[in-house]
Amino acid sequence: MVEKINWEAVPQEEVNPSMKRRIITGEKMMIAKMNFKDGFVVPLHHHIHEQITQVVTGKMRFWFGANKEQQMDLEAGDVVVIPSNVPHEALMIGDVVEIDSWSPPREDWLDGTDDYLRK
């Protein structure tokens, strides 16, 4: 059956002192609502998952490509689609709330092996 879920009912995980997240998974997709503190950097990484990032509040600066060839700022209401295996890095400018969706689900996030975020 179809289930209704409210973000506030989803347990919040503290990944590190500057990042908290709530995760909802389906069979073929995953969505996460995240809170970041100003200055947090998501290190350059890539994955097989297609990713869609939506900024709810704040500003994120992204770099794309192995040598960070492309830079893009996203503010509240902006959305970016990141294709599979595209290297990307992000800097939080101010406190940020954002929602990411992936297909397929991120197993590293579900099993706690997402070490690049936990340092």
Secondary structure, DSSP 8 states (H G I E B T S, - for coil): ------GGGS--EEEETTEEEEEEE-SS-EEEEEEE-TT-EEEEE--SSEEEEEEEEEEEEEEESTT--EEEEEETT-EEEE-TT--EEEEEEEEEEEEEEEES--HHHHHT--HHHH-
